[in-house]
């Protein structure tokens, strides 16, 4: 079945931005070489569309250099539907190896984050700016728009990062590290950061 992109340019921007992130590089390496890049673009595009349906997406009006994808707290039935749809997507478009790798990483990370956050938190699922446009202040817009909303709702947020150099960036927005975790499938360490509402 041919996949129909909705956000190919933004998926490409995320793909370039996330080449240093062990979650995405491990997922890509789990798939056959000839199809891995296109599979990752499909995965990122799907994740953006999933964010539209179940959370929030910040799409800058004046460029396609980056995007952020957020998950909102969901009722149990909506969470189950989201999970089922994601598993169906992975099975259809990411091959068995991609599905198994994704599930292994996410199940481990969910168990770890569940020790420090709960279902009331919004989750910054994906954020990225293409490398050549980083350091120009574009990343702030990708966070501030949703953080203004979570502050209004008095809702905490959290994120996970495999990239230590990004921690200082998140600290500027009030995030603080609450856990450091060694993830076995990637063989890499990541941090869980949380932000209380202002």
C-alpha positions as a Markdown table, in Angstrom:
| # | Residue | x | y | z |
|---|---|---|---|---|
| 1 | Unk | 0.0 | 0.0 | 0.0 |
| 2 | Unk | 1.5 | 3.4 | -1.0 |
| 3 | Unk | 1.8 | 5.9 | 1.8 |
| 4 | Unk | 0.4 | 9.3 | 1.2 |
| 5 | Unk | 2.5 | 12.1 | 2.7 |
| 6 | Unk | 0.8 | 15.2 | 4.3 |
| 7 | Unk | 4.0 | 16.8 | 5.6 |
| 8 | Unk | 6.9 | 15.5 | 3.5 |
| 9 | Unk | 9.0 | 18.7 | 3.8 |
| 10 | Unk | 8.6 | 18.9 | 7.5 |
| 11 | Unk | 9.3 | 15.2 | 7.8 |
| 12 | Unk | 12.5 | 15.7 | 5.8 |
| 13 | Unk | 13.5 | 18.6 | 8.2 |
| 14 | Unk | 12.9 | 16.4 | 11.2 |
| 15 | Unk | 14.9 | 13.5 | 9.6 |
| 16 | Unk | 17.9 | 15.8 | 9.1 |
| 17 | Unk | 17.6 | 17.3 | 12.6 |
| 18 | Unk | 17.3 | 14.0 | 14.4 |
| 19 | Unk | 20.4 | 12.3 | 12.9 |
| 20 | Unk | 22.1 | 12.7 | 16.3 |
| 21 | Unk | 19.3 | 11.1 | 18.2 |
| 22 | Unk | 19.8 | 7.4 | 19.2 |
| 23 | Unk | 16.0 | 6.6 | 19.1 |
| 24 | Unk | 15.7 | 7.6 | 15.5 |
| 25 | Unk | 19.1 | 6.3 | 14.3 |
| 26 | Unk | 18.4 | 2.9 | 16.0 |
| 27 | Unk | 15.0 | 2.7 | 14.4 |
| 28 | Unk | 16.4 | 3.5 | 11.0 |
| 29 | Unk | 19.2 | 0.9 | 11.4 |
| 30 | Unk | 16.7 | -1.8 | 12.2 |
| 31 | Unk | 15.2 | -1.7 | 8.7 |
| 32 | Unk | 16.7 | -2.9 | 5.4 |
| 33 | Unk | 19.1 | -0.3 | 3.9 |
| 34 | Unk | 17.3 | 0.2 | 0.7 |
| 35 | Unk | 14.0 | 1.3 | 2.4 |
| 36 | Unk | 15.2 | 2.7 | 5.7 |
| 37 | Unk | 15.3 | 6.4 | 4.9 |
| 38 | Unk | 11.9 | 6.4 | 3.2 |
| 39 | Unk | 10.5 | 4.4 | 6.1 |
| 40 | Unk | 11.7 | 7.0 | 8.5 |
| 41 | Unk | 10.2 | 9.8 | 6.5 |
| 42 | Unk | 6.9 | 8.0 | 6.6 |
| 43 | Unk | 7.2 | 7.5 | 10.4 |
| 44 | Unk | 7.9 | 11.2 | 11.0 |
| 45 | Unk | 5.0 | 12.2 | 8.7 |
| 46 | Unk | 2.7 | 9.9 | 10.5 |
| 47 | Unk | 3.9 | 11.2 | 13.9 |
| 48 | Unk | 3.0 | 14.8 | 12.8 |
| 49 | Unk | -0.5 | 13.7 | 11.7 |
| 50 | Unk | -0.9 | 11.7 | 14.9 |
| 51 | Unk | 0.0 | 14.9 | 16.8 |
| 52 | Unk | -2.7 | 16.8 | 14.9 |
| 53 | Unk | -5.3 | 14.2 | 15.9 |
| 54 | Unk | -4.3 | 13.6 | 19.5 |
| 55 | Unk | -2.3 | 16.6 | 20.6 |
| 56 | Unk | -0.8 | 19.7 | 19.1 |
| 57 | Unk | 1.5 | 20.5 | 16.3 |
| 58 | Unk | 3.4 | 23.8 | 15.8 |
| 59 | Unk | 4.0 | 24.4 | 12.1 |
| 60 | Unk | 5.7 | 27.8 | 11.5 |
| 61 | Unk | 3.9 | 30.0 | 9.1 |
| 62 | Unk | 7.1 | 31.4 | 7.4 |
| 63 | Unk | 9.4 | 28.4 | 7.0 |
| 64 | Unk | 9.6 | 24.6 | 6.7 |
| 65 | Unk | 12.9 | 24.2 | 8.6 |
| 66 | Unk | 11.3 | 22.5 | 11.6 |
| 67 | Unk | 8.2 | 21.5 | 13.5 |
| 68 | Unk | 7.2 | 20.3 | 17.0 |
| 69 | Unk | 4.7 | 17.5 | 17.8 |
| 70 | Unk | 3.0 | 17.2 | 21.2 |
| 71 | Unk | 0.7 | 14.6 | 22.9 |
| 72 | Unk | -2.0 | 15.7 | 25.2 |
| 73 | Unk | -3.4 | 13.7 | 28.1 |
| 74 | Unk | -6.1 | 11.4 | 26.7 |
| 75 | Unk | -8.9 | 9.4 | 28.1 |
| 76 | Unk | -8.3 | 5.6 | 28.2 |
| 77 | Unk | -10.3 | 4.8 | 25.1 |
| 78 | Unk | -8.6 | 7.5 | 23.0 |
| 79 | Unk | -5.2 | 6.4 | 24.2 |
| 80 | Unk | -6.0 | 2.8 | 23.2 |
| 81 | Unk | -7.2 | 3.9 | 19.8 |
| 82 | Unk | -4.1 | 6.0 | 19.3 |
| 83 | Unk | -1.9 | 3.0 | 20.2 |
| 84 | Unk | -3.8 | 0.6 | 17.9 |
| 85 | Unk | -3.5 | 3.0 | 15.0 |
| 86 | Unk | 0.2 | 3.5 | 15.6 |
| 87 | Unk | 0.8 | -0.3 | 15.7 |
| 88 | Unk | -1.2 | -0.7 | 12.5 |
| 89 | Unk | 0.9 | 2.0 | 10.8 |
| 90 | Unk | 4.2 | 0.4 | 12.0 |
| 91 | Unk | 3.2 | -3.0 | 10.9 |
| 92 | Unk | 2.2 | -1.8 | 7.4 |
| 93 | Unk | 5.0 | 0.7 | 6.7 |
| 94 | Unk | 8.0 | -0.1 | 8.9 |
| 95 | Unk | 8.4 | -3.8 | 8.4 |
| 96 | Unk | 8.6 | -6.3 | 11.3 |
| 97 | Unk | 12.1 | -5.2 | 12.4 |
| 98 | Unk | 11.0 | -1.6 | 12.6 |
| 99 | Unk | 7.9 | -2.5 | 14.6 |
| 100 | Unk | 9.8 | -4.7 | 17.0 |
| 101 | Unk | 12.5 | -2.1 | 17.5 |
| 102 | Unk | 10.0 | 0.7 | 18.1 |
| 103 | Unk | 8.1 | -1.4 | 20.6 |
| 104 | Unk | 11.1 | -2.4 | 22.5 |
| 105 | Unk | 12.4 | 1.1 | 22.9 |
| 106 | Unk | 9.0 | 2.8 | 23.6 |
| 107 | Unk | 7.9 | 0.1 | 26.1 |
| 108 | Unk | 11.2 | 0.6 | 28.1 |
| 109 | Unk | 11.0 | 4.4 | 27.9 |
| 110 | Unk | 7.3 | 4.5 | 28.9 |
| 111 | Unk | 8.0 | 2.3 | 32.0 |
| 112 | Unk | 10.9 | 4.6 | 32.9 |
| 113 | Unk | 9.0 | 7.9 | 32.4 |
| 114 | Unk | 6.0 | 6.4 | 34.3 |
| 115 | Unk | 8.1 | 6.6 | 37.5 |
| 116 | Unk | 8.5 | 10.4 | 37.2 |
| 117 | Unk | 5.4 | 11.7 | 35.3 |
| 118 | Unk | 1.7 | 10.8 | 35.1 |
| 119 | Unk | -1.2 | 11.0 | 32.8 |
| 120 | Unk | -1.7 | 14.8 | 33.5 |
| 121 | Unk | 1.4 | 15.7 | 31.6 |
| 122 | Unk | 1.6 | 17.0 | 28.0 |
| 123 | Unk | 4.5 | 15.3 | 26.2 |
| 124 | Unk | 6.8 | 17.0 | 23.7 |
| 125 | Unk | 7.1 | 14.0 | 21.4 |
| 126 | Unk | 9.3 | 15.4 | 18.6 |
| 127 | Unk | 10.9 | 18.7 | 17.9 |
| 128 | Unk | 13.6 | 19.6 | 15.4 |
| 129 | Unk | 15.1 | 22.3 | 13.2 |
| 130 | Unk | 17.4 | 21.4 | 10.3 |
| 131 | Unk | 21.1 | 21.7 | 11.4 |
| 132 | Unk | 21.9 | 24.6 | 9.1 |
| 133 | Unk | 19.1 | 26.7 | 10.6 |
| 134 | Unk | 19.8 | 25.9 | 14.3 |
| 135 | Unk | 21.0 | 28.6 | 16.6 |
| 136 | Unk | 18.9 | 31.3 | 15.0 |
| 137 | Unk | 16.1 | 31.4 | 17.5 |
| 138 | Unk | 13.7 | 29.3 | 15.4 |
| 139 | Unk | 13.4 | 26.5 | 18.0 |
| 140 | Unk | 11.9 | 28.8 | 20.6 |
| 141 | Unk | 8.7 | 29.3 | 18.5 |
| 142 | Unk | 8.3 | 25.5 | 18.4 |
| 143 | Unk | 8.0 | 25.4 | 22.2 |
| 144 | Unk | 6.6 | 28.7 | 23.3 |
| 145 | Unk | 3.3 | 28.4 | 21.4 |
| 146 | Unk | 2.3 | 25.2 | 23.2 |
| 147 | Unk | 3.9 | 26.2 | 26.5 |
| 148 | Unk | 1.7 | 29.3 | 26.6 |
| 149 | Unk | -1.3 | 27.0 | 26.3 |
| 150 | Unk | -0.1 | 24.6 | 29.0 |
| 151 | Unk | 0.6 | 27.5 | 31.3 |
| 152 | Unk | -3.0 | 28.8 | 30.7 |
| 153 | Unk | -4.3 | 25.3 | 31.5 |
| 154 | Unk | -1.9 | 24.8 | 34.4 |
| 155 | Unk | -0.7 | 21.6 | 32.9 |
| 156 | Unk | 2.9 | 20.2 | 33.3 |
| 157 | Unk | 4.9 | 19.0 | 30.3 |
| 158 | Unk | 7.8 | 16.6 | 29.8 |
| 159 | Unk | 10.2 | 15.4 | 27.2 |
| 160 | Unk | 12.9 | 12.9 | 26.7 |
| 161 | Unk | 16.2 | 13.6 | 25.0 |
| 162 | Unk | 19.1 | 11.4 | 23.9 |
| 163 | Unk | 21.1 | 14.5 | 23.0 |
| 164 | Unk | 22.9 | 16.0 | 26.0 |
| 165 | Unk | 23.7 | 19.3 | 24.2 |
| 166 | Unk | 20.0 | 20.0 | 23.9 |
| 167 | Unk | 19.4 | 20.0 | 27.7 |
| 168 | Unk | 20.7 | 23.6 | 28.0 |
| 169 | Unk | 18.2 | 24.7 | 25.4 |
| 170 | Unk | 15.3 | 23.1 | 27.2 |
| 171 | Unk | 16.5 | 24.6 | 30.5 |
| 172 | Unk | 15.8 | 28.0 | 29.1 |
| 173 | Unk | 12.1 | 27.2 | 29.0 |
| 174 | Unk | 11.9 | 26.0 | 32.5 |
| 175 | Unk | 12.6 | 22.3 | 32.0 |
| 176 | Unk | 14.7 | 20.4 | 34.5 |
| 177 | Unk | 16.1 | 16.9 | 34.4 |
| 178 | Unk | 14.4 | 14.5 | 36.7 |
| 179 | Unk | 15.9 | 11.1 | 35.5 |
| 180 | Unk | 18.8 | 9.8 | 33.5 |
| 181 | Unk | 18.1 | 6.4 | 31.9 |
| 182 | Unk | 20.2 | 3.9 | 30.0 |
| 183 | Unk | 18.0 | 2.4 | 27.3 |
| 184 | Unk | 19.1 | -1.1 | 26.3 |
| 185 | Unk | 17.9 | -1.3 | 22.6 |
| 186 | Unk | 19.7 | 1.9 | 21.6 |
| 187 | Unk | 22.6 | 1.3 | 23.9 |
| 188 | Unk | 22.4 | 5.0 | 24.8 |
| 189 | Unk | 21.5 | 7.2 | 27.7 |
| 190 | Unk | 18.7 | 9.8 | 27.7 |
| 191 | Unk | 17.3 | 12.3 | 30.2 |
| 192 | Unk | 13.7 | 12.9 | 31.2 |
| 193 | Unk | 12.9 | 16.6 | 31.6 |
| 194 | Unk | 9.8 | 18.1 | 33.2 |
| 195 | Unk | 8.4 | 21.6 | 33.3 |
| 196 | Unk | 5.8 | 22.8 | 35.7 |
| 197 | Unk | 3.3 | 25.4 | 34.5 |
| 198 | Unk | 4.2 | 29.1 | 35.0 |
